[in-house]
Amino acid sequence: QVQLVESGGGLVQAGGSLTLSCAASGIIFSRNTMDWYRQAPGKQRELVALITPGISTTYADSVKGRFTISRDNAKNTVYLQMNSLKPEDTAVYLCHVFSTNYWGQGTQVTVSS
């Protein structure tokens, strides 16, 4: 049974930082590309960042230079470091195993102006 458990969301002021974590189980984590999506109310779910087993990364244009995705294969965990947060970053952030239907439950990030 695959489980993805996110943590680290919360309320932060604009300009602040948060780090999200996603602990995975039930998959061979080191062999999987992992990604973070976000969904704001009334908007489509969008890809935020992706990291391959070989540590190649991809970012949405809206977060480049502010967010960093990383992984720790020993801990089966993927991270999203978010700096210089903006109110438009407010959303539910979801962890996902690339090219599968495995999703976490999401963690709320709210950025106040």
N, C-alpha and C positions, 0 to 999 in steps of 0.2 A: 504494500500500500504506500503510495507516494504521499508525502506530506511536505508542505512548504509553510513555514511559520515565520511571519514578518514581525519585526519589533522596531522600536525607535522613533515612531511618529510622535507628533505632539503639536503644541502651539508655540510659535516663535515669532519674534518681531522681524520685520523686513531688514535685511542685511545680516541676519543671524545664520546659524548653521545647525544642521541635524545630520546624524548618521543613521541610516536604516540598515537593518540586518535581516537576512533570510536564511534560516536553518533548514536544510533539506534532508530528507530521509526517504528510503525506498527506491533510490536511483543510484547509479554509479556516477556520483557527482562530478568526479574529475574528468569524465568523458563527455559531459554535457555543456553546451552553450547555455548560459543563463542570462536572463534579462529582467529589467524593471520596466513596467508600464505605469501609467497614471491615468486616472479618470476623474475629471472635474464634473460637477453637476451640469447637465445639459450639453455636455461635450462628448465627443468620441474618445474611446480609449486610445492613448498614444504611446508609442515606444519612447522611453526615456534614454535607456542605455543598455548595452549588450556586451558580454564578455565571453570569449571563446575559451576552450580548454588551453589553447596556446597563448592566452592572455592578450589577444587582440581585442580592441574595444571600439565601439561605435556609440555616438551620442546624437541625440536630437539637436538641431541647430540652436534651439531655445535654451539649452543647458550647457552647451560647450563652454569650457573655461570656468564653469562654476561647479559642476558635478563631476565626481570621479567614481567609477565602478571598479570594484576589486573582488577578489575571491581568495578564500583560504581552503584549499582542498583537504587539509588535515582536519578541519572543523566542519566540512561540508556546508560552508556558509559563504554567501555572496553579500557584499556590502554596497551601499550607495552613500557616499559622502556628499552632502549638499551644502555648499557655501553661498554667500551673497544671495540668500533667498529673497524672492519677490512675492508679492501677493498673488501674482498669476501662477505661482508654483503650487498654490493650494489645490489639493486633490487627494483622492485615495491612491496610494502607491501599492502596486501589486507585483509580487515576485512571480516569475514564470520560467518554466523550462522550455527553451526554444524548440519550436517545431513539434510541440505536444499540446495536449489540453490540460496540462498540470499547472494550476494556479494556486497561489496563496490566498488567504482570506482578505488581505489588504490591511494597510495601516494608514490612518488619516494624518495628513500633514496640513496644517493651517498656518498661513503666514499673514500676520496682521500688518497693516500699514501705519 
